[in-house]
Amino acid sequence: MNMLYAVLTTTDSEEIAERITRTLLEKRLAACIQRTKITSSYWWKGKIEESKEILLIIKTSSEKYPELEREIKKIHNYTVPEIVALELKEIQEDYENWLLETLSQK
């Protein structure tokens, strides 16, 4: 069964965020990508770090996810990029139909 996902990834580069966005949309690996600026706090190499980042929220399907992950890894500027897929269990029907239709187009 083809499930729908919201995939999260972050980067500290506007250029990388734009490249990921354009590549995933042009290859129809994503139907929609939202970007917002955030502050992240995290452990890295034994200490707590804080940085300004861009969060991408990427709508895709389980069918497209493996290639989407490969594309993000190819473009990404981090050694260990965050790539987390959250299954969308409850979706407004019209939006779900739009996502599925958009992802099925070539």
Secondary structure as GFF3:
##gff-version 3
##sequence-region A 1 106
A	DSSP	beta_strand	4	11	.	.	.	ID=ss1
A	DSSP	alpha_helix	14	26	.	.	.	ID=ss2
A	DSSP	beta_strand	32	44	.	.	.	ID=ss3
A	DSSP	beta_strand	47	61	.	.	.	ID=ss4
A	DSSP	alpha_helix	65	75	.	.	.	ID=ss5
A	DSSP	beta_strand	84	87	.	.	.	ID=ss6
A	DSSP	alpha_helix	93	104	.	.	.	ID=ss7
###
